[in-house]
Amino acid sequence: MTPKKDTWYIPASIMQLADGTTMVKPGRAILRARAARTAALTGVSRHVLHNLAECGYIRRCQPSPEGTCYYPGEVEAFIRRTEEEPGFWNQVRIRAYLRGETIKESKSSS
């Protein structure tokens, strides 16, 4: 069985120009990988990935019924955020994480 290749996602923005035409501007390519691959790339277990997505800290998508994909760059950015904010895991966030609840982040608590 050959290993599956990573999937790169290229978001696009659509802009209406003054002359009535439309311009599609491609964004930067973003790596999207299955849960096992994301776990291998980031060192974060699939269980933790699931919980972080449930809380809204990282995004996930389900392109097919058989698999869930995550964005390894977002996981790495989240890890950096927790390193830069020593008090990131306060009681509210810990409780939400353990319950799998989404919490609304305010500008002052981020």
Secondary structure, 3 states (H helix, E strand, C coil): CCCCCCEEECCEEEEECCCCCEEEEECCCEEEEEHHHHHHHHCCCHHHHHHHHHHCCCCEEEEECCEEEECHHHHHHHHHHHHHCCCCCCHHHHHHHHHCCCCCCCCCCC
